[in-house]
């Protein structure tokens, strides 16, 4: 019973910690926080592997300024992303879209984890079933003979 209790309490504590950690303070973000959040979701067009927020390239600085101006105008995140996507020929988004073929980026890792977990569970179950010793009649006779013979 104690062993099962630990397996029930551990996920409950983990989920509680994640909920508390992701809740935030509930206040709406300031314009600067929103600008930084949007800039962190776009890659720099001239740098490799850096976001617009982290890059000091002139193109990144211009994009940050444009984002800040549009945030102050009250545009939504999607309106700002649509403008940036329309201005540059290739998408600058660091996170792939969750639709179409790009949705495989989101689905395949989860499916891989589920398949790996199922494979591990199946393997452990087989190991447990195979761990029982197989005693043959020859083994029993050998043990009986050893018990009957006195030590020399």
GUVODREN-561453 format. One line per field, with one value per residue: x, y negated, z negated of N, C-alpha, C, O, CB in turn; residue number from 1. Coordinates in steps of 0.02 Angstrom, whole numbers, plus 50000, padded with zeros to 5 digits. Glycine has a CB too. Layout:
n.xx = (X,...) $
n.yy = (Y,...) $
n.zz = (Z,...) $
ca.xx = (X,...) $
ca.yy = (Y,...) $
ca.zz = (Z,...) $
c.xx = (X,...) $
c.yy = (Y,...) $
c.zz = (Z,...) $
o.xx = (X,...) $
o.yy = (Y,...) $
o.zz = (Z,...) $
cb.xx = (X,...) $
cb.yy = (Y,...) $
cb.zz = (Z,...) $
num = (NUM,...) $
% end
This chain:
n.xx = (50041,50097,50191,50114,50050,50152,50173,50057,50052,50168,50150,50042,50097,50193,50111,50041,50148,50187,50071,50063,50186,50171,50068,50088,50079,49957,49935,49915,50036,50165,50197,50332,50366,50283,50331,50460,50427,50366,50474,50561,50508,50538,50659,50820,50848,50975,51066,51120,51030,50994,50876,50769,50762,50882,50984,51104,51110,51084,50965,50888,50873,50796,50679,50639,50609,50504,50410,50389,50332,50212,50153,50126,50033,49928,49905,49864,49948,49947,49922,50040,50134,50088,50117,50259,50288,50238,50324,50450,50522,50541,50479,50502,50478,50516,50453,50374,50224,50065,49991,49947,50080,50184,50137,50178,50297,50259,50181,50253,50363,50291,50217,50325,50375,50268,50264,50393,50380,50280,50348,50451,50375,50319,50437,50489,50386,50397,50526,50502,50414,50497,50591,50564,50623,50649,50614,50664,50622,50740,50820,50754,50772,50912,50930,50861,50942,51061,51021,50997,51121,51253,51368,51538) $
n.yy = (50060,49937,49919,49897,49781,49685,49678,49619,49497,49430,49392,49305,49202,49155,49108,49009,48921,48881,48815,48708,48646,48602,48514,48376,48199,48147,48017,47909,47909,47786,47659,47667,47795,47873,47839,47893,48028,48057,48029,48128,48238,48234,48262,48194,48113,48103,48165,48327,48442,48357,48262,48122,48044,48073,48038,47920,47867,47750,47774,47848,47755,47660,47734,47759,47627,47599,47693,47645,47520,47560,47632,47528,47462,47543,47662,47834,47988,48080,47995,47922,48025,48066,47953,47951,48077,48053,47954,48011,48133,48267,48360,48296,48353,48437,48544,48681,48684,48749,48824,48920,49000,48961,48985,49109,49092,49064,49175,49296,49310,49330,49445,49531,49538,49601,49725,49772,49781,49879,49986,50004,50040,50161,50235,50242,50314,50436,50473,50491,50599,50695,50711,50806,50959,51104,51261,51421,51598,51671,51583,51587,51722,51721,51637,51709,51824,51767,51726,51848,51912,51931,51812,51821) $
n.zz = (50000,49960,50060,50175,50137,50140,50279,50318,50250,50293,50436,50414,50336,50427,50534,50464,50432,50560,50604,50513,50541,50673,50673,50651,50608,50637,50679,50819,50953,50968,51095,51130,51084,51164,51291,51280,51264,51388,51474,51436,51494,51626,51754,51788,51942,51998,51914,51860,51771,51666,51572,51611,51500,51431,51518,51581,51704,51839,51913,51823,51720,51787,51809,51677,51638,51725,51681,51550,51581,51643,51540,51450,51525,51507,51576,51606,51559,51665,51774,51776,51798,51924,52002,51993,52050,52178,52223,52233,52338,52301,52162,52000,51882,51732,51674,51744,51846,51785,51871,52018,52110,52030,51904,51869,51804,51677,51642,51666,51569,51449,51481,51500,51368,51304,51371,51337,51197,51189,51247,51154,51041,51087,51106,50974,50914,50981,50938,50803,50806,50862,50764,50667,50605,50705,50665,50695,50709,50701,50628,50505,50468,50455,50344,50246,50240,50194,50068,50005,50000,49886,49815,49862) $
ca.xx = (50000,50141,50224,50066,50037,50205,50163,49998,50068,50221,50122,49999,50141,50222,50061,50029,50204,50184,50015,50083,50241,50152,50011,50106,50050,49890,49933,49931,50106,50177,50216,50401,50365,50251,50379,50514,50400,50358,50540,50593,50478,50560,50731,50853,50857,51046,51104,51100,51018,50978,50811,50771,50774,50951,51031,51121,51115,51040,50899,50852,50856,50740,50619,50617,50578,50439,50366,50371,50286,50147,50123,50099,49973,49874,49893,49867,50008,49941,49930,50112,50168,50069,50156,50329,50289,50228,50380,50507,50500,50535,50452,50552,50454,50558,50410,50337,50151,50036,49943,49976,50136,50225,50110,50216,50349,50229,50150,50300,50398,50244,50204,50386,50378,50216,50287,50450,50354,50245,50400,50484,50329,50315,50501,50492,50337,50427,50581,50474,50386,50552,50637,50548,50665,50615,50641,50647,50623,50811,50843,50725,50807,50980,50925,50844,51001,51109,50996,51001,51191,51285,51430,51596) $
ca.yy = (50000,49878,49911,49866,49713,49642,49669,49575,49431,49398,49353,49250,49147,49129,49068,48948,48875,48853,48767,48648,48614,48573,48469,48306,48156,48129,47950,47908,47889,47717,47656,47690,47868,47901,47831,47942,48095,48064,48030,48192,48290,48224,48270,48138,48131,48104,48209,48397,48470,48308,48230,48050,48016,48083,48015,47849,47850,47695,47799,47867,47693,47630,47774,47745,47560,47605,47729,47599,47469,47592,47648,47466,47446,47587,47718,47900,48027,48108,47941,47906,48081,48065,47900,47973,48131,48023,47911,48053,48186,48330,48349,48286,48383,48490,48601,48699,48682,48811,48849,48948,49046,48938,49012,49169,49072,49067,49240,49352,49322,49358,49514,49569,49551,49650,49790,49793,49802,49943,50037,50017,50078,50229,50268,50257,50367,50498,50490,50516,50665,50740,50716,50864,51015,51162,51320,51482,51660,51688,51540,51612,51784,51704,51609,51765,51866,51731,51726,51916,51932,51898,51776,51864) $
ca.zz = (50000,49958,50125,50221,50115,50166,50350,50327,50223,50333,50492,50390,50316,50488,50569,50424,50440,50628,50607,50475,50575,50737,50664,50656,50557,50657,50706,50891,50965,50990,51165,51137,51076,51223,51346,51270,51277,51460,51505,51420,51536,51695,51763,51822,52013,52017,51869,51859,51705,51614,51579,51621,51434,51410,51568,51584,51775,51857,51933,51762,51686,51824,51797,51608,51638,51759,51635,51496,51607,51655,51474,51424,51564,51484,51620,51574,51575,51733,51822,51779,51832,51995,52034,51998,52100,52245,52241,52248,52383,52263,52095,51948,51819,51703,51659,51804,51838,51760,51921,52079,52103,51974,51841,51852,51757,51610,51629,51667,51505,51400,51502,51485,51296,51288,51397,51296,51132,51197,51259,51089,50998,51113,51092,50902,50900,51005,50894,50740,50819,50876,50708,50626,50626,50734,50634,50732,50669,50689,50573,50443,50451,50433,50277,50202,50232,50151,49999,49978,49990,49829,49832,49855) $
c.xx = (50043,50173,50177,50050,50089,50195,50102,50015,50119,50193,50078,50041,50172,50173,50046,50085,50204,50129,50034,50138,50222,50095,50029,50072,49980,49884,49948,50003,50110,50195,50286,50405,50335,50297,50435,50488,50391,50425,50575,50565,50498,50636,50758,50864,50930,51088,51078,51090,51004,50909,50822,50786,50848,51002,51043,51128,51066,50970,50857,50830,50796,50676,50593,50582,50509,50388,50342,50321,50216,50113,50092,50037,49914,49859,49900,49932,50005,49948,50004,50149,50151,50108,50228,50334,50281,50287,50441,50482,50494,50512,50509,50532,50501,50517,50372,50262,50124,49984,49981,50033,50180,50199,50145,50272,50323,50205,50202,50338,50352,50229,50265,50392,50327,50238,50345,50427,50319,50296,50436,50438,50323,50379,50506,50444,50365,50484,50555,50446,50442,50598,50623,50590,50623,50649,50617,50647,50694,50839,50817,50760,50877,50979,50908,50904,51052,51086,51002,51073,51222,51350,51490,51650) $
c.yy = (49937,49865,49877,49795,49664,49628,49625,49504,49395,49361,49295,49190,49115,49085,49004,48898,48843,48801,48702,48610,48579,48522,48396,48264,48132,48059,47952,47884,47816,47718,47682,47767,47902,47895,47883,48012,48107,48070,48096,48249,48285,48233,48210,48158,48135,48150,48280,48419,48420,48279,48155,48015,48018,48052,47940,47826,47792,47717,47817,47805,47660,47669,47763,47677,47562,47641,47682,47547,47499,47613,47585,47443,47490,47645,47784,47935,48054,48055,47924,47962,48082,48012,47922,48028,48103,47982,47952,48113,48253,48314,48343,48318,48439,48552,48618,48696,48750,48840,48879,48996,49026,48964,49076,49154,49076,49137,49295,49362,49353,49431,49558,49586,49604,49720,49816,49816,49869,49999,50054,50059,50150,50268,50287,50314,50435,50520,50521,50587,50716,50751,50776,50923,51073,51225,51381,51542,51681,51646,51567,51677,51770,51677,51665,51810,51833,51729,51795,51936,51896,51864,51822,51832) $
c.zz = (50000,50025,50174,50201,50141,50241,50365,50305,50267,50394,50469,50370,50378,50526,50530,50432,50509,50634,50571,50512,50639,50731,50673,50603,50576,50686,50780,50901,50986,51064,51176,51131,51137,51284,51340,51285,51352,51496,51492,51463,51610,51700,51802,51895,52034,51974,51874,51787,51650,51627,51590,51555,51415,51457,51565,51656,51791,51878,51872,51723,51720,51811,51727,51604,51670,51715,51580,51519,51617,51590,51445,51461,51545,51530,51582,51595,51646,51787,51831,51815,51907,52032,52045,52051,52170,52268,52262,52289,52346,52192,52045,51882,51796,51687,51722,51793,51816,51808,51979,52064,52044,51907,51821,51802,51686,51592,51623,51602,51452,51417,51488,51412,51276,51310,51355,51227,51136,51208,51194,51043,51021,51098,51018,50884,50923,50960,50829,50750,50831,50816,50662,50651,50654,50707,50673,50685,50654,50632,50506,50420,50425,50361,50228,50189,50186,50078,49967,49963,49931,49853,49819,49817) $
o.xx = (50028,50181,50198,50038,50072,50208,50096,49996,50113,50210,50076,50023,50177,50190,50038,50072,50219,50138,50023,50137,50254,50077,49990,50040,49947,49832,49988,50028,50065,50206,50299,50442,50360,50300,50454,50524,50407,50433,50616,50596,50477,50672,50723,50888,50946,51141,51020,51136,51003,50886,50876,50819,50873,51059,50997,51150,51014,50921,50797,50775,50752,50623,50533,50531,50462,50330,50283,50274,50167,50052,50037,49994,49857,49806,49936,49966,50055,49976,50028,50192,50194,50129,50255,50381,50313,50298,50480,50429,50448,50524,50557,50567,50521,50544,50340,50238,50155,49939,50040,50034,50210,50236,50142,50291,50361,50208,50196,50345,50373,50228,50257,50411,50341,50231,50348,50453,50327,50287,50450,50461,50323,50376,50527,50461,50357,50490,50582,50455,50434,50640,50666,50594,50569,50707,50557,50669,50708,50877,50854,50776,50900,51023,50937,50915,51083,51127,51012,51085,51216,51380,51491,51703) $
o.yy = (49889,49807,49833,49753,49608,49572,49598,49455,49334,49303,49243,49133,49053,49030,48951,48838,48783,48749,48648,48549,48530,48490,48358,48291,48100,48044,47993,47843,47789,47772,47717,47799,47953,47942,47913,48052,48161,48110,48118,48302,48325,48214,48179,48213,48167,48173,48291,48415,48439,48273,48129,47963,47971,48042,47901,47770,47787,47684,47802,47803,47634,47638,47757,47671,47531,47622,47680,47530,47467,47612,47588,47409,47477,47676,47789,47915,48051,48068,47913,47948,48096,48023,47914,48027,48127,47976,47930,48139,48291,48259,48381,48309,48482,48608,48574,48703,48801,48876,48866,49029,49068,48963,49096,49197,49091,49157,49338,49419,49397,49474,49615,49642,49647,49768,49875,49866,49912,50054,50113,50106,50196,50327,50343,50356,50485,50580,50570,50630,50775,50796,50794,50936,51088,51239,51392,51537,51708,51672,51569,51685,51802,51695,51668,51832,51867,51731,51799,51975,51834,51883,51858,51862) $
o.zz = (50035,50045,50212,50245,50161,50263,50420,50338,50277,50403,50502,50384,50381,50548,50560,50438,50515,50666,50597,50513,50658,50780,50701,50558,50535,50716,50803,50863,51018,51092,51226,51168,51160,51324,51390,51316,51376,51541,51533,51466,51651,51654,51842,51908,52084,51996,51890,51747,51591,51684,51580,51553,51385,51437,51549,51669,51759,51861,51870,51696,51686,51804,51716,51571,51646,51713,51564,51484,51600,51586,51417,51433,51564,51524,51533,51642,51682,51840,51887,51857,51948,52089,52099,52091,52217,52329,52304,52276,52359,52167,52047,51832,51835,51688,51752,51736,51827,51787,51988,52011,52012,51858,51763,51763,51639,51534,51578,51580,51415,51373,51467,51394,51234,51273,51338,51202,51092,51182,51182,51011,50980,51080,51003,50843,50888,50945,50804,50707,50813,50818,50623,50711,50628,50723,50682,50628,50600,50591,50457,50362,50378,50322,50173,50132,50145,50033,49907,49916,49926,49903,49769,49806) $
cb.xx = (49953,50194,50247,50002,50034,50274,50155,49937,50096,50271,50082,49956,50197,50246,49996,50022,50270,50174,49951,50106,50294,50131,49981,50089,50095,49845,49983,49881,50138,50234,50211,50446,50326,50184,50409,50541,50333,50317,50583,50585,50403,50539,50748,50920,50820,51074,51100,51152,51074,51031,50767,50704,50732,50964,51008,51186,51099,51071,50906,50896,50916,50756,50634,50677,50623,50447,50402,50435,50312,50156,50177,50152,49987,49812,49943,49805,50017,49873,49890,50140,50148,49994,50154,50355,50234,50166,50398,50544,50549,50603,50405,50564,50383,50593,50362,50357,50117,50004,49896,50001,50178,50228,50035,50245,50374,50171,50101,50349,50427,50178,50186,50447,50366,50148,50308,50500,50305,50195,50449,50503,50259,50302,50559,50476,50270,50452,50624,50418,50339,50592,50635,50471,50709,50618,50620,50696,50585,50852,50820,50649,50811,51011,50872,50786,51032,51119,50923,50971,51233,51302,51437,51622) $
cb.yy = (50000,49887,49979,49907,49710,49674,49736,49602,49437,49451,49399,49274,49173,49186,49110,48967,48913,48908,48798,48667,48664,48627,48478,48279,48097,48135,47903,47862,47934,47682,47583,47657,47888,47865,47759,47939,48103,48005,47972,48208,48287,48155,48335,48120,48081,48034,48184,48442,48512,48251,48243,48024,48052,48155,48035,47834,47911,47655,47860,47913,47645,47628,47850,47746,47509,47642,47791,47564,47441,47652,47677,47411,47452,47547,47716,47943,48084,48144,47879,47896,48148,48052,47836,47998,48182,47980,47866,48077,48193,48368,48406,48212,48410,48465,48586,48770,48660,48798,48793,48894,49048,48862,49024,49200,49000,49017,49256,49342,49258,49317,49516,49531,49487,49631,49785,49735,49749,49940,50012,49952,50045,50227,50223,50194,50352,50491,50429,50469,50662,50714,50652,50881,51040,51160,51325,51493,51716,51676,51467,51625,51830,51652,51553,51806,51881,51659,51704,51965,51918,51950,51711,51886) $
cb.zz = (49939,49905,50152,50223,50038,50154,50384,50286,50152,50357,50537,50331,50269,50532,50578,50351,50429,50679,50575,50404,50589,50785,50596,50725,50545,50599,50668,50930,51017,50947,51191,51084,51013,51237,51345,51198,51241,51489,51479,51346,51530,51721,51801,51786,52056,52014,51795,51895,51686,51613,51516,51651,51382,51402,51638,51546,51820,51914,51980,51717,51684,51899,51808,51559,51675,51826,51604,51468,51675,51701,51426,51426,51639,51475,51680,51593,51525,51740,51801,51708,51800,52002,51991,51929,52085,52244,52183,52184,52441,52262,52076,51938,51826,51640,51600,51828,51904,51692,51945,52123,52168,51973,51848,51915,51772,51605,51684,51723,51479,51398,51578,51508,51258,51321,51471,51289,51105,51256,51311,51055,50999,51189,51112,50861,50935,51078,50879,50714,50880,50934,50667,50630,50568,50813,50558,50791,50705,50753,50583,50452,50513,50480,50274,50232,50300,50178,49997,50026,50055,49772,49791,49920) $
num = (1,2,3,4,5,6,7,8,9,10,11,12,13,14,15,16,17,18,19,20,21,22,23,24,25,26,27,28,29,30,31,32,33,34,35,36,37,38,39,40,41,42,43,44,45,46,47,48,49,50,51,52,53,54,55,56,57,58,59,60,61,62,63,64,65,66,67,68,69,70,71,72,73,74,75,76,77,78,79,80,81,82,83,84,85,86,87,88,89,90,91,92,93,94,95,96,97,98,99,100,101,102,103,104,105,106,107,108,109,110,111,112,113,114,115,116,117,118,119,120,121,122,123,124,125,126,127,128,129,130,131,132,133,134,135,136,137,138,139,140,141,142,143,144,145,146,147,148,149,150,151,152) $
% end
